[in-house]
Amino acid sequence: IHFARTGSDAGAREKRPSLSEMSAKVTRASVAREEVEAAGAYTKLLVAGALSATVASVDDNVVSLQRVPLEHYSDCLRSGEWLAALRTPSDPKALGRVAGELIRFVTVSDNPDPLTREGLPHAARQLILRQRGVLDLVLAAAEAPLTAAGAEGAGSEPSVPSKAQQELSRSASSMATGALSSSVKEMKRALTLCMVLFRHLLRGHDANKDYAMRFVPRLQLMLGLGIRSAGALTEVFLENESVLKLVTDKHVAKFISLIREVGRQARYTKFLTVLCQCGGLPIRVNQWRICKMLVHEAPELLTSLKLEAGRVLVSGDRQYFPVLGQVGGSMELVEWLGHCPCGDNVRYF
């Protein structure tokens, strides 16, 4: 039951349905229920209306009932079990297991692996989980091990990063050497699943994306750790015009610094690409901002092409493109493509 208090002014009374109208809805729902039960179907009624109350004597307290599918009712019950586990995760393994189950819950796919599962988003379940606070809980659960030392609270950058955060930061760097300890590997998997779940809760769901805008500063603090927080942050802005208009220089500067410090990874440039358009239409203020801050002020992070004697040559800064530095700073395009990294990062170029 959703309670709402309306004012006693005329405008509020005009918008409020009359008692007879609401009573008619209740009657229709009751009749529909009787018809379904008579036919042998099994369905349940959930309260989904609003109770409005004011000090004005002309207003009436009303409540409406809406018949919903049994599947919706069952989903509400199932989500309650996961909420308790997210509030007090016993260990990273348990957290990862719950996050994996929720990923499978909100997506429609034959792939059972939550790390690679994509498929189609389940909009009704996305809404249920957001309304029950799963976005808040999963982000808080992911922050907990990263703010264990020196943090002043959720969403604040610790003065002294936790040991786990330092290890994750080192492992995410393109220059990283050495293996992670088994405990940190388990934690990294759990945090990665949390970020994957966060992204799936937003896919194609504008209302959830608008709600998630409040988490952008906290997601930014988790960038550069190799736990796919860039993908979660990208999803907040993807094809969401109202949010794209709120982009600031700080958002762009953070990703440019990651390209400079962590490495030339495709997920960072994908975020900048997402900021430039919505629904096939340009977001000109963001295009101008990225051109200014990346192309004009940080050209060393990009390669350049030039035509010379019928050959296409690639050139770039020797510090950020070591392969080019080994051959004098430039090479033919065909040869350069043979040296490009494999996997996802090839899309950076």
Helices and strands as residue ranges (DSSP letters): E 2-5, H 10-15, H 19-38, E 44-47, E 50-53, E 65-68, H 70-87, H 92-106, E 107-108, E 120-121, H 123-131, H 134-143, G 144-147, H 163-172, H 182-202, H 206-212, G 213-215, H 216-220, H 229-237, H 241-244, H 249-261, H 266-274, E 277-278, E 281-282, H 284-290, I 291-296, G 299-301, E 304-308, E 311-315, H 322-326, E 330-332, H 333-339, G 343-348
